[in-house]
Amino acid sequence: MMRLVIVRQKYNPAGGAERFVSRALSALSAQGGLEVNLIARKWESLSGVRAFAANPFYLGSVWRDWGFACAARRIWQREGFELVQSHERIAGCDIYRAGDGVHRHWLQLRRRVLSRWGRITLQLNPYHHYVQWMERRMFLHPRLKTVICNSQMVKREIQHYFDLPDERFAVIYNGVDTAAFHPSLREHRDAMRAQWQIPPAAPLLLYVGSGFERKGVARALQAIVPHPEVQLLIVGKDKHAAQYQRLAATLGIASRVRFAGAQNDVKPFYGMADAFILPTLYDPFPNVCVEALACGLPVFTTQQCGAAELIRDGDNGWVADALDGATLRQQLGQWLASRAEWPSLAAAARASTADLTLEQMAGRLLACYRRLL
């Protein structure tokens, strides 16, 4: 039996990367012929998975990541796993799952929205230097056999910065539970709208995610300003949420925006919405976009989002540059003007996830592992 270990430092079940790990672990274990293990600082209960704790003391982010990397490496060397798949930047793994993209590229995009002082602070931050150093060590390490990318966008970035050959890559999109995330969730529409005081017929955009700044909550707020009929519901936790509530008030749209905070179950929120919006500055492949599509919601996102590879403008969503607010507002106008076509948009959105089931994702991962042994 093949012994695989997946390495993920912070195992928060609500996080996008962790949901991928959880789904992959469950689906892979169900396939049989594979012993799945996990190395993490902490984890939730996982059926059929043996977990190893790598939780050394640390102060600060550099020490945190370096300490975990050293502890995780000691464990996988001691246990002698056939394959080591890391979701963290750790040199010496067999497989790296590039769920966070290329840090250097993210920093370049981040500079687009920072002030001069902000760019200086970013440049001087030692953590960013550490991540870039470790990223380079990992990608150029002789043991690295395969990089699993969750989008073609990420593959292109890695090849641009590190010049790895095509045969080192496997592009495997995140899978989604198409039975749980389904257009039938619209059965929650009336009750949820009543609960959140949203008019039954109002066009409702849904945003789901933490990290409001990077993922574009401000841009979503600004986009609905010229469309007075549109309501926006924001699901997710952010320590600066009050700042965005003040922005909504300043823009004169506070009555049309709801901040729902973190939610244990987001499915009823998908069921109450008409479309999904994620005007992110950078996101390799957010699970929320695939979940929304599976629920039959057209998706508004950006060229800097890996999930844009699933979107066909005007068919199952729209794509614009992350900082092109004018185009996003125009696209919302197109959507509103085509209300008679919304059922077709919903059907196309759902159809675009037909090849993205968890079972198909697990099969692709397993085929990737078998090629390496």
Summary of the structure (lengths in Angstrom):
residues: 373
radius of gyration: 21.0
end to end distance: 11.5
largest distance: 61.6
contacts: 1250
relative contact order: 0.12
helix: 48%
strand: 17%
